[in-house]
Amino acid sequence: MALIIFTLSPVLANGYGVPGVIAALIIAHATSTCYGMYIAKRDFQIRFDSTALIKIYIIGLAAIAPSLLLLQFSPLPTLVNVIVGGLLYIFIYATLVSLVKVVSISELETATQITQNTKPLVALLAKPFLWYYKRILKRQKSTATRP
């Protein structure tokens, strides 16, 4: 990964500045993730749910659009735009992941148990998201069972 960053960063930084460096980081991380997936499949026979992964990537792209529009057209100060845009992204992403049912209630219960055994800050940050996911999934389940 470092080789990719050291190679691409100067090239992209010359042409695009800071966005070029960010693009180099994204490319390096995507490359290392793909390589890690390849090793996991080859050496450990791990299988990935391709359909769920594609849904997650599409949801991520859909969730970023309103934040980018906010950053482009909002007259608010940059720091406020970044904070509001980040919170907007998290809210839209969490809502869409729950609505598309990428995560099940049993997976959320497992995630809740895992976060309870971590550092207090991690548990504190994860708790509202897990609660929100569960609430949406339970609401969907209750509306689906109504006649």
DSSP file (Angstrom, degrees, kcal/mol; ACC not computed):
  #  RESIDUE AA STRUCTURE BP1 BP2  ACC     N-H-->O    O-->H-N    N-H-->O    O-->H-N    TCO  KAPPA ALPHA  PHI   PSI    X-CA   Y-CA   Z-CA
    1    1 A M     >        0   0    0      0, 0.0     4,-2.4     0, 0.0     5,-0.2   0.000 360.0 360.0 360.0 -42.4    0.0    0.0    0.0
    2    2 A A  H  >  +     0   0    0      1,-0.2     4,-3.0     2,-0.2     5,-0.2   0.879 360.0  55.6 -61.3 -37.4    2.8    2.4    0.9
    3    3 A L  H  > S+     0   0    0      1,-0.2     4,-1.7     2,-0.2    -1,-0.2   0.906 108.3  47.7 -61.7 -41.5    4.4    1.8   -2.5
    4    4 A I  H  > S+     0   0    0      2,-0.2     4,-3.1     1,-0.2     5,-0.4   0.922 113.3  47.8 -65.5 -43.8    1.1    2.8   -4.3
    5    5 A I  H  X S+     0   0    0     -4,-2.4     4,-2.6     1,-0.2    -2,-0.2   0.940 113.0  47.6 -62.4 -47.1    0.8    5.9   -2.1
    6    6 A F  H  < S+     0   0    0     -4,-3.0    -1,-0.2     1,-0.2    -2,-0.2   0.814 117.8  43.6 -65.3 -29.1    4.4    7.0   -2.7
    7    7 A T  H  X S+     0   0    0     -4,-1.7     4,-0.7    -5,-0.2    -2,-0.2   0.928 122.3  33.5 -80.2 -47.8    4.0    6.4   -6.4
    8    8 A L  H  X S+     0   0    0     -4,-3.1     4,-3.2    -5,-0.2     5,-0.4   0.839 104.3  70.5 -81.3 -34.0    0.6    8.0   -7.0
    9    9 A S  H  X S+     0   0    0     -4,-2.6     4,-2.8    -5,-0.4     5,-0.2   0.916 101.7  42.6 -54.9 -51.8    0.7   10.9   -4.5
   10   10 A P  H  > S+     0   0    0      0, 0.0     4,-2.0     0, 0.0    -1,-0.2   0.913 117.1  48.2 -62.9 -39.1    3.3   13.1   -6.2
   11   11 A V  H  X S+     0   0    0     -4,-0.7     4,-1.3     1,-0.2    -2,-0.2   0.953 118.7  37.8 -64.7 -50.0    1.8   12.5   -9.6
   12   12 A L  H  X S+     0   0    0     -4,-3.2     4,-2.9     1,-0.2     5,-0.4   0.823 113.5  56.9 -73.5 -30.5   -1.8   13.2   -8.6
   13   13 A A  H  X S+     0   0    0     -4,-2.8     4,-2.0    -5,-0.4    -1,-0.2   0.889 104.3  53.1 -67.1 -38.4   -0.8   16.0   -6.2
   14   14 A N  H  < S+     0   0    0     -4,-2.0    -1,-0.2    -5,-0.2    -2,-0.2   0.897 119.6  33.8 -61.9 -39.9    0.9   17.9   -9.1
   15   15 A G  H  < S+     0   0    0     -4,-1.3    -2,-0.2    -5,-0.2    -1,-0.2   0.838 138.1  14.3 -85.1 -34.0   -2.1   17.7  -11.2
   16   16 A Y  H  < S-     0   0    0     -4,-2.9    -3,-0.2     1,-0.3     4,-0.2   0.462  85.3-146.5-126.7  -3.6   -4.9   18.0   -8.7
   17   17 A G  S >X S-     0   0    0     -4,-2.0     4,-1.5    -5,-0.4     3,-0.6  -0.461  74.3  -5.3  72.6-140.9   -3.5   19.2   -5.3
   18   18 A V  H 3> S+     0   0    0      1,-0.3     4,-2.4     2,-0.2    -1,-0.2   0.882 134.3  56.3 -60.1 -42.7   -5.0   17.9   -2.1
   19   19 A P  H 3> S+     0   0    0      0, 0.0     4,-2.3     0, 0.0    -1,-0.3   0.853 105.0  55.2 -58.8 -31.0   -7.9   16.0   -4.0
   20   20 A G  H <> S+     0   0    0     -3,-0.6     4,-2.1    -8,-0.2    -7,-0.3   0.894 107.4  47.7 -66.5 -40.0   -5.2   14.2   -5.9
   21   21 A V  H  X S+     0   0    0     -4,-1.5     4,-2.2     2,-0.2    -1,-0.2   0.903 111.5  50.8 -66.8 -40.5   -3.5   13.0   -2.7
   22   22 A I  H  X S+     0   0    0     -4,-2.4     4,-2.4     1,-0.2    -2,-0.2   0.913 109.3  51.0 -62.2 -42.1   -6.9   11.9   -1.4
   23   23 A A  H  X S+     0   0    0     -4,-2.3     4,-2.6     1,-0.2    -2,-0.2   0.898 108.1  52.7 -62.2 -39.9   -7.5   10.0   -4.6
   24   24 A A  H  X S+     0   0    0     -4,-2.1     4,-2.5     1,-0.2    -1,-0.2   0.903 109.8  48.9 -62.1 -41.2   -4.1    8.3   -4.2
   25   25 A L  H  X S+     0   0    0     -4,-2.2     4,-2.6     2,-0.2     5,-0.2   0.911 111.5  48.9 -64.4 -42.4   -5.1    7.2   -0.7
   26   26 A I  H  X S+     0   0    0     -4,-2.4     4,-2.6     2,-0.2     5,-0.2   0.926 112.6  47.9 -63.6 -44.3   -8.4    5.9   -1.8
   27   27 A I  H  X S+     0   0    0     -4,-2.6     4,-2.4     2,-0.2    -2,-0.2   0.912 112.7  49.1 -62.3 -43.1   -6.8    3.9   -4.7
   28   28 A A  H  X S+     0   0    0     -4,-2.5     4,-2.4     2,-0.2    -2,-0.2   0.919 113.6  45.4 -64.2 -44.0   -4.1    2.5   -2.3
   29   29 A H  H  X S+     0   0    0     -4,-2.6     4,-2.3     2,-0.2    -2,-0.2   0.903 112.8  50.3 -67.9 -40.0   -6.7    1.4    0.3
   30   30 A A  H  X S+     0   0    0     -4,-2.6     4,-2.4    -5,-0.2    -2,-0.2   0.905 111.3  49.7 -63.0 -40.7   -9.0   -0.1   -2.4
   31   31 A T  H  X S+     0   0    0     -4,-2.4     4,-2.3    -5,-0.2    -2,-0.2   0.925 111.8  46.8 -64.3 -44.9   -6.0   -2.0   -3.8
   32   32 A S  H  X S+     0   0    0     -4,-2.4     4,-2.5     2,-0.2    -1,-0.2   0.865 111.5  52.1 -67.9 -33.9   -5.0   -3.4   -0.4
   33   33 A T  H  X S+     0   0    0     -4,-2.3     4,-2.4     2,-0.2    -2,-0.2   0.929 110.3  48.0 -65.2 -45.0   -8.6   -4.3    0.4
   34   34 A C  H  X S+     0   0    0     -4,-2.4     4,-2.2     2,-0.2    -2,-0.2   0.904 112.8  48.7 -62.0 -41.2   -8.9   -6.2   -2.9
   35   35 A Y  H  X S+     0   0    0     -4,-2.3     4,-2.5     2,-0.2    -2,-0.2   0.919 110.4  51.0 -65.2 -42.7   -5.6   -8.0   -2.3
   36   36 A G  H  X S+     0   0    0     -4,-2.5     4,-2.5     1,-0.2    -2,-0.2   0.890 110.0  50.0 -61.0 -39.9   -6.7   -8.9    1.3
   37   37 A M  H  X S+     0   0    0     -4,-2.4     4,-2.4     2,-0.2    -1,-0.2   0.901 109.7  51.4 -64.3 -40.8   -9.9  -10.3   -0.1
   38   38 A Y  H  X S+     0   0    0     -4,-2.2     4,-2.8     2,-0.2    -2,-0.2   0.931 111.9  46.0 -61.3 -46.6   -8.0  -12.4   -2.6
   39   39 A I  H  X>S+     0   0    0     -4,-2.5     4,-3.1     2,-0.2     5,-0.7   0.904 111.2  52.9 -63.7 -41.8   -5.7  -13.8    0.1
   40   40 A A  H  X5S+     0   0    0     -4,-2.5     6,-1.8    -5,-0.2     4,-1.2   0.905 113.9  42.7 -61.5 -41.2   -8.7  -14.5    2.3
   41   41 A K  H  X5S+     0   0    0     -4,-2.4     4,-0.9     4,-0.2    -2,-0.2   0.936 120.4  41.6 -68.1 -46.3  -10.3  -16.5   -0.5
   42   42 A R  H  <5S+     0   0    0     -4,-2.8    -2,-0.2    -5,-0.2    -3,-0.2   0.935 127.4  26.2 -70.2 -48.7   -7.2  -18.3   -1.6
   43   43 A D  H  <5S+     0   0    0     -4,-3.1    -3,-0.2    -5,-0.2    -2,-0.1   0.794 134.8  26.9 -90.8 -29.7   -5.6  -19.1    1.8
   44   44 A F  H  <<S-     0   0    0     -4,-1.2    -3,-0.2    -5,-0.7    -2,-0.2   0.376  93.2-126.8-117.6   3.0   -8.6  -19.3    4.1
   45   45 A Q     <  +     0   0    0     -4,-0.9     2,-0.4    -6,-0.2    -4,-0.2   0.842  48.1 167.0  52.5  38.8  -11.4  -20.2    1.8
   46   46 A I        -     0   0    0     -6,-1.8     2,-0.4    -9,-0.1    -1,-0.2  -0.667  22.6-150.7 -83.1 136.1  -13.5  -17.3    3.0
   47   47 A R        -     0   0    0     -2,-0.4     2,-0.4    -7,-0.0    -1,-0.0  -0.866   3.1-148.7-109.5 143.9  -16.5  -16.5    0.9
   48   48 A F        -     0   0    0     -2,-0.4     2,-1.3   -11,-0.0     3,-0.1  -0.872  21.1-120.6-111.2 143.4  -18.0  -13.0    0.6
   49   49 A D     >  -     0   0    0     -2,-0.4     4,-2.3     1,-0.2     5,-0.2  -0.688  30.0-172.2 -81.4  94.9  -21.6  -12.2    0.0
   50   50 A S  H  > S+     0   0    0     -2,-1.3     4,-2.5     1,-0.2     5,-0.2   0.862  80.1  54.5 -60.7 -38.8  -21.2  -10.3   -3.3
   51   51 A T  H  > S+     0   0    0      1,-0.2     4,-2.2     2,-0.2    -1,-0.2   0.929 110.5  45.4 -62.8 -45.1  -24.8   -9.1   -3.4
   52   52 A A  H  > S+     0   0    0      2,-0.2     4,-2.4     1,-0.2    -2,-0.2   0.901 112.3  52.1 -65.6 -40.1  -24.6   -7.6    0.1
   53   53 A L  H  X S+     0   0    0     -4,-2.3     4,-2.3     2,-0.2    -2,-0.2   0.914 109.8  48.4 -62.6 -42.5  -21.2   -6.0   -0.8
   54   54 A I  H  X S+     0   0    0     -4,-2.5     4,-2.4     1,-0.2    -1,-0.2   0.913 111.0  51.0 -63.8 -42.0  -22.7   -4.4   -3.9
   55   55 A K  H  X S+     0   0    0     -4,-2.2     4,-2.8     1,-0.2    -2,-0.2   0.917 109.6  50.9 -59.5 -43.4  -25.7   -3.1   -2.0
   56   56 A I  H  X S+     0   0    0     -4,-2.4     4,-2.4     1,-0.2    -2,-0.2   0.915 111.1  47.3 -62.9 -43.7  -23.4   -1.6    0.6
   57   57 A Y  H  X S+     0   0    0     -4,-2.3     4,-2.2     2,-0.2    -1,-0.2   0.904 113.3  48.0 -65.9 -40.4  -21.3    0.2   -2.1
   58   58 A I  H  X S+     0   0    0     -4,-2.4     4,-2.6     2,-0.2    -2,-0.2   0.914 112.1  49.8 -65.5 -42.0  -24.4    1.5   -3.8
   59   59 A I  H  X S+     0   0    0     -4,-2.8     4,-2.6     2,-0.2    -2,-0.2   0.909 109.6  52.1 -62.3 -41.8  -25.9    2.7   -0.5
   60   60 A G  H  X S+     0   0    0     -4,-2.4     4,-1.2     2,-0.2    -2,-0.2   0.907 111.5  46.1 -60.9 -42.3  -22.6    4.5    0.3
   61   61 A L  H  X S+     0   0    0     -4,-2.2     4,-1.0     1,-0.2    -2,-0.2   0.905 113.8  48.5 -67.0 -41.0  -22.6    6.3   -3.1
   62   62 A A  H  < S+     0   0    0     -4,-2.6     3,-0.4     1,-0.2    -2,-0.2   0.881 110.5  51.8 -66.0 -36.6  -26.3    7.2   -2.7
   63   63 A A  H  X S+     0   0    0     -4,-2.6     4,-0.6     1,-0.2    -1,-0.2   0.771 104.9  56.0 -72.4 -25.1  -25.7    8.5    0.9
   64   64 A I  H  X S+     0   0    0     -4,-1.2     4,-2.5    -5,-0.2     5,-0.2   0.773  89.7  76.5 -78.8 -24.4  -22.8   10.7   -0.2
   65   65 A A  H  X S+     0   0    0     -4,-1.0     4,-2.3    -3,-0.4     5,-0.2   0.918  94.8  45.3 -57.1 -51.3  -24.7   12.7   -2.8
   66   66 A P  H  > S+     0   0    0      0, 0.0     4,-2.3     0, 0.0    -1,-0.2   0.887 113.2  52.0 -61.5 -35.8  -26.7   14.9   -0.4
   67   67 A S  H  X S+     0   0    0     -4,-0.6     4,-2.5     2,-0.2    -2,-0.2   0.913 109.8  48.4 -65.4 -41.8  -23.6   15.7    1.6
   68   68 A L  H  X S+     0   0    0     -4,-2.5     4,-2.0     2,-0.2    -1,-0.2   0.899 111.0  50.6 -65.1 -39.7  -21.7   16.7   -1.5
   69   69 A L  H  X S+     0   0    0     -4,-2.3     4,-2.4    -5,-0.2     5,-0.2   0.907 110.2  50.5 -62.9 -41.0  -24.5   18.9   -2.6
   70   70 A L  H  X S+     0   0    0     -4,-2.3     4,-2.1     1,-0.2    -2,-0.2   0.934 110.7  48.5 -61.0 -46.3  -24.6   20.5    0.8
   71   71 A L  H  < S+     0   0    0     -4,-2.5    -1,-0.2     1,-0.2    -2,-0.2   0.845 115.2  45.6 -63.8 -33.8  -20.8   21.1    0.6
   72   72 A Q  H  < S+     0   0    0     -4,-2.0    -1,-0.2    -5,-0.2    -2,-0.2   0.874 126.1  24.0 -77.2 -38.3  -21.1   22.6   -2.9
   73   73 A F  H  < S+     0   0    0     -4,-2.4    -2,-0.2    -5,-0.2    -3,-0.2   0.494  89.7 107.4-114.6  -4.1  -24.1   24.9   -2.4
   74   74 A S     <  -     0   0    0     -4,-2.1     7,-0.1    -5,-0.2    -4,-0.0  -0.586  52.7-153.6 -80.7 136.1  -24.4   25.8    1.3
   75   75 A P        +     0   0    0      0, 0.0    -1,-0.1     0, 0.0     3,-0.1   0.464  62.4 111.1 -83.8  -0.3  -23.4   29.3    2.3
   76   76 A L  S    S-     0   0    0      1,-0.1     5,-0.0     2,-0.1    -2,-0.0  -0.226  84.0 -79.6 -69.3 162.5  -22.5   28.2    5.8
   77   77 A P     >  -     0   0    0      0, 0.0     4,-2.4     0, 0.0     5,-0.2  -0.248  43.7-111.6 -60.2 153.3  -18.9   28.1    7.1
   78   78 A T  H  > S+     0   0    0      1,-0.2     4,-2.6     2,-0.2     5,-0.2   0.887 115.4  52.5 -57.1 -45.2  -16.8   25.2    5.9
   79   79 A L  H  > S+     0   0    0      1,-0.2     4,-2.3     2,-0.2    -1,-0.2   0.907 110.7  47.5 -60.7 -42.2  -16.5   23.6    9.3
   80   80 A V  H  > S+     0   0    0      2,-0.2     4,-3.0     1,-0.2     5,-0.3   0.914 111.7  51.3 -64.1 -43.3  -20.3   23.6    9.8
   81   81 A N  H  X S+     0   0    0     -4,-2.4     4,-2.9     1,-0.2    -2,-0.2   0.901 110.5  48.5 -60.8 -41.6  -20.8   22.2    6.3
   82   82 A V  H  X S+     0   0    0     -4,-2.6     4,-2.4     2,-0.2    -2,-0.2   0.921 114.4  45.1 -66.7 -43.4  -18.4   19.4    7.0
   83   83 A I  H  X S+     0   0    0     -4,-2.3     4,-2.4     2,-0.2     5,-0.2   0.950 118.1  42.4 -65.6 -48.8  -20.0   18.5   10.4
   84   84 A V  H  X S+     0   0    0     -4,-3.0     4,-2.6     1,-0.2    -2,-0.2   0.910 115.2  51.1 -64.7 -41.7  -23.5   18.7    9.0
   85   85 A G  H  X S+     0   0    0     -4,-2.9     4,-2.3    -5,-0.3    -1,-0.2   0.896 110.6  48.8 -62.4 -40.6  -22.5   16.8    5.8
   86   86 A G  H  X S+     0   0    0     -4,-2.4     4,-2.4     2,-0.2    -2,-0.2   0.922 113.2  45.9 -65.0 -44.9  -20.9   14.1    7.9
   87   87 A L  H  X S+     0   0    0     -4,-2.4     4,-2.5     2,-0.2    -2,-0.2   0.888 112.2  52.0 -65.1 -38.5  -23.9   13.7   10.1
   88   88 A L  H  X S+     0   0    0     -4,-2.6     4,-2.6    -5,-0.2     5,-0.2   0.916 110.0  49.3 -62.2 -43.6  -26.2   13.7    7.1
   89   89 A Y  H  X S+     0   0    0     -4,-2.3     4,-3.0     2,-0.2     5,-0.3   0.942 111.8  48.0 -60.6 -48.7  -24.1   11.0    5.5
   90   90 A I  H  X S+     0   0    0     -4,-2.4     4,-2.6     1,-0.2     5,-0.2   0.916 113.4  47.9 -60.5 -44.0  -24.2    8.8    8.6
   91   91 A F  H  X S+     0   0    0     -4,-2.5     4,-2.2     2,-0.2    -1,-0.2   0.939 115.4  43.5 -63.3 -48.0  -28.0    9.2    9.0
   92   92 A I  H  X S+     0   0    0     -4,-2.6     4,-2.8     2,-0.2     5,-0.2   0.918 115.2  49.4 -65.4 -43.0  -28.8    8.5    5.3
   93   93 A Y  H  X S+     0   0    0     -4,-3.0     4,-2.7    -5,-0.2     5,-0.2   0.941 112.4  47.1 -61.2 -48.3  -26.3    5.5    5.2
   94   94 A A  H  X S+     0   0    0     -4,-2.6     4,-1.7    -5,-0.3    -1,-0.2   0.894 114.1  48.4 -61.7 -40.6  -27.7    4.0    8.4
   95   95 A T  H  X S+     0   0    0     -4,-2.2     4,-2.7    -5,-0.2    -2,-0.2   0.944 113.9  44.8 -65.7 -48.1  -31.3    4.4    7.2
   96   96 A L  H  X S+     0   0    0     -4,-2.8     4,-2.6     1,-0.2     5,-0.2   0.891 110.1  54.4 -66.7 -38.9  -30.6    2.9    3.8
   97   97 A V  H  <>S+     0   0    0     -4,-2.7     5,-2.0    -5,-0.2     6,-0.6   0.908 113.9  43.2 -60.5 -40.2  -28.7    0.0    5.2
   98   98 A S  H ><5S+     0   0    0     -4,-1.7     3,-0.6    -5,-0.2    -2,-0.2   0.915 114.2  49.1 -71.5 -42.7  -31.6   -0.8    7.4
   99   99 A L  H 3<5S+     0   0    0     -4,-2.7    -2,-0.2     1,-0.2    -1,-0.2   0.863 112.5  47.0 -66.2 -36.0  -34.3   -0.3    4.8
  100  100 A V  T 3<5S-     0   0    0     -4,-2.6    -1,-0.2    -5,-0.2    -2,-0.2   0.556 108.9-128.9 -82.1  -7.5  -32.5   -2.5    2.2
  101  101 A K  T < 5 +     0   0    0     -3,-0.6    -3,-0.2    -4,-0.4    -4,-0.1   0.897  57.0 148.2  61.0  45.6  -32.0   -5.1    4.9
  102  102 A V      < +     0   0    0     -5,-2.0     2,-0.4    -6,-0.2    -4,-0.1   0.800  69.4  46.3 -72.8 -29.7  -28.2   -5.6    4.4
  103  103 A V  S    S-     0   0    0     -6,-0.6     2,-0.2    30,-0.1    -1,-0.1  -0.926  80.0-145.9-116.8 137.5  -28.0   -6.3    8.2
  104  104 A S     >  -     0   0    0     -2,-0.4     4,-1.9     1,-0.1     5,-0.1  -0.548  27.4-110.6 -97.0 166.9  -30.3   -8.6   10.1
  105  105 A I  H  > S+     0   0    0      1,-0.2     4,-2.3     2,-0.2     5,-0.2   0.887 118.9  54.3 -63.7 -38.8  -31.4   -8.3   13.7
  106  106 A S  H  > S+     0   0    0      1,-0.2     4,-2.0     2,-0.2    -1,-0.2   0.883 107.5  50.4 -65.0 -36.3  -29.3  -11.3   14.7
  107  107 A E  H  > S+     0   0    0      2,-0.2     4,-2.5     1,-0.2    -1,-0.2   0.877 109.8  50.9 -66.9 -36.6  -26.2   -9.6   13.2
  108  108 A L  H  X S+     0   0    0     -4,-1.9     4,-2.3     2,-0.2    -2,-0.2   0.878 107.9  52.2 -67.1 -37.2  -27.1   -6.4   15.1
  109  109 A E  H  X S+     0   0    0     -4,-2.3     4,-2.3     2,-0.2    -2,-0.2   0.914 110.7  48.3 -63.8 -41.6  -27.4   -8.4   18.4
  110  110 A T  H  X S+     0   0    0     -4,-2.0     4,-2.4     1,-0.2    -2,-0.2   0.925 111.3  49.6 -63.2 -44.5  -24.0   -9.9   17.7
  111  111 A A  H  X S+     0   0    0     -4,-2.5     4,-2.6     1,-0.2    -2,-0.2   0.877 109.3  52.9 -62.3 -37.4  -22.5   -6.5   17.0
  112  112 A T  H  X S+     0   0    0     -4,-2.3     4,-1.6     2,-0.2    -1,-0.2   0.924 109.9  47.5 -63.8 -44.7  -24.1   -5.2   20.2
  113  113 A Q  H  X S+     0   0    0     -4,-2.3     4,-0.8     1,-0.2    -2,-0.2   0.897 112.8  49.5 -63.3 -39.9  -22.5   -8.0   22.3
  114  114 A I  H >< S+     0   0    0     -4,-2.4     3,-1.0     1,-0.2    -2,-0.2   0.929 110.2  49.2 -65.3 -45.6  -19.1   -7.3   20.6
  115  115 A T  H >< S+     0   0    0     -4,-2.6     3,-1.3     1,-0.3    -1,-0.2   0.800 103.4  61.1 -67.7 -26.9  -19.2   -3.6   21.2
  116  116 A Q  H 3< S+     0   0    0     -4,-1.6    -1,-0.3     1,-0.3    -2,-0.2   0.768 103.6  51.5 -68.3 -23.5  -20.1   -4.1   24.9
  117  117 A N  T << S+     0   0    0     -3,-1.0    -1,-0.3    -4,-0.8    -2,-0.2   0.293 101.6  79.6 -95.2   9.6  -16.8   -6.0   25.3
  118  118 A T  S <  S-     0   0    0     -3,-1.3    -3,-0.0     1,-0.2     5,-0.0  -0.337  98.7 -54.9-103.5-171.8  -14.7   -3.2   23.8
  119  119 A K     >  -     0   0    0     -2,-0.1     4,-2.1     1,-0.1     3,-0.4  -0.297  54.5-113.2 -62.8 149.8  -13.4    0.1   25.1
  120  120 A P  H  > S+     0   0    0      0, 0.0     4,-2.5     0, 0.0     5,-0.2   0.837 114.7  55.5 -57.3 -35.9  -16.1    2.4   26.6
  121  121 A L  H  > S+     0   0    0      2,-0.2     4,-2.4     1,-0.2     5,-0.2   0.911 107.7  48.6 -65.2 -41.5  -15.7    5.0   23.9
  122  122 A V  H  > S+     0   0    0     -3,-0.4     4,-2.5     2,-0.2     5,-0.2   0.933 113.6  46.8 -62.6 -46.2  -16.4    2.5   21.1
  123  123 A A  H  X S+     0   0    0     -4,-2.1     4,-2.0    -8,-0.2    -2,-0.2   0.901 111.9  51.3 -62.0 -41.0  -19.5    1.2   22.9
  124  124 A L  H  < S+     0   0    0     -4,-2.5    -1,-0.2    -5,-0.2    -2,-0.2   0.898 114.1  43.0 -64.0 -41.7  -20.7    4.7   23.5
  125  125 A L  H  X S+     0   0    0     -4,-2.4     4,-0.6     1,-0.2    -2,-0.2   0.859 117.1  46.2 -73.0 -35.7  -20.3    5.7   19.8
  126  126 A A  H  X S+     0   0    0     -4,-2.5     4,-2.6    -5,-0.2     5,-0.3   0.798  95.2  76.6 -78.2 -28.3  -21.8    2.4   18.5
  127  127 A K  H  X S+     0   0    0     -4,-2.0     4,-2.4     1,-0.2     5,-0.2   0.888  94.3  46.0 -55.5 -49.0  -24.8    2.3   20.8
  128  128 A P  H  > S+     0   0    0      0, 0.0     4,-2.2     0, 0.0    -1,-0.2   0.880 114.4  49.3 -64.7 -34.3  -27.0    4.9   19.1
  129  129 A F  H  X S+     0   0    0     -4,-0.6     4,-2.8    -3,-0.2    -2,-0.2   0.932 112.4  46.5 -68.4 -44.8  -26.3    3.5   15.6
  130  130 A L  H  X S+     0   0    0     -4,-2.6     4,-2.5     1,-0.2     5,-0.2   0.898 112.7  50.6 -64.1 -39.8  -27.1   -0.1   16.7
  131  131 A W  H  X S+     0   0    0     -4,-2.4     4,-2.4    -5,-0.3    -1,-0.2   0.925 111.5  48.4 -61.3 -44.4  -30.3    1.2   18.4
  132  132 A Y  H  X S+     0   0    0     -4,-2.2     4,-2.2     2,-0.2    -2,-0.2   0.919 111.3  49.6 -63.6 -45.6  -31.3    3.1   15.2
  133  133 A Y  H  X S+     0   0    0     -4,-2.8     4,-2.5     1,-0.2     5,-0.2   0.943 112.9  47.2 -57.1 -48.8  -30.6    0.0   13.0
  134  134 A K  H  X S+     0   0    0     -4,-2.5     4,-2.9     1,-0.2     5,-0.3   0.902 109.4  53.7 -61.8 -41.5  -32.7   -2.2   15.3
  135  135 A R  H  X S+     0   0    0     -4,-2.4     4,-2.2     1,-0.2    -1,-0.2   0.920 111.0  45.2 -61.2 -44.5  -35.5    0.3   15.5
  136  136 A I  H  X S+     0   0    0     -4,-2.2     4,-2.5     2,-0.2    -1,-0.2   0.935 114.6  48.2 -65.4 -45.2  -35.8    0.5   11.7
  137  137 A L  H  X S+     0   0    0     -4,-2.5     4,-2.3     1,-0.2    -2,-0.2   0.907 113.0  47.7 -63.3 -41.4  -35.6   -3.3   11.3
  138  138 A K  H  X S+     0   0    0     -4,-2.9     4,-2.4     2,-0.2    -1,-0.2   0.886 111.2  51.2 -67.3 -37.4  -38.2   -3.9   14.0
  139  139 A R  H  X S+     0   0    0     -4,-2.2     4,-2.2    -5,-0.3    -2,-0.2   0.910 110.8  48.6 -65.1 -40.9  -40.5   -1.3   12.5
  140  140 A Q  H  X S+     0   0    0     -4,-2.5     4,-1.9     1,-0.2    -2,-0.2   0.912 111.5  50.1 -62.7 -41.7  -40.2   -3.0    9.1
  141  141 A K  H  X S+     0   0    0     -4,-2.3     4,-1.4     1,-0.2    -2,-0.2   0.900 111.0  48.6 -64.3 -41.3  -40.9   -6.4   10.6
  142  142 A S  H  X S+     0   0    0     -4,-2.4     4,-0.6     1,-0.2    -1,-0.2   0.871 113.2  46.5 -69.8 -35.7  -44.0   -5.1   12.4
  143  143 A T  H  < S+     0   0    0     -4,-2.2     3,-0.2     1,-0.2    -1,-0.2   0.799 109.9  54.8 -75.0 -27.0  -45.4   -3.4    9.3
  144  144 A A  H  < S+     0   0    0     -4,-1.9    -2,-0.2     1,-0.2    -1,-0.2   0.799 107.6  49.8 -75.0 -27.7  -44.7   -6.5    7.2
  145  145 A T  H  < S+     0   0    0     -4,-1.4    -1,-0.2    -5,-0.1    -2,-0.2   0.584  87.3 102.7 -87.7 -10.1  -46.7   -8.8    9.6
  146  146 A R     <        0   0    0     -4,-0.6    -3,-0.0    -3,-0.2    -4,-0.0  -0.502 360.0 360.0 -72.3 141.3  -49.8   -6.5    9.6
  147  147 A P              0   0    0      0, 0.0    -1,-0.1     0, 0.0    -4,-0.0   0.485 360.0 360.0 -75.6 360.0  -52.7   -7.8    7.5
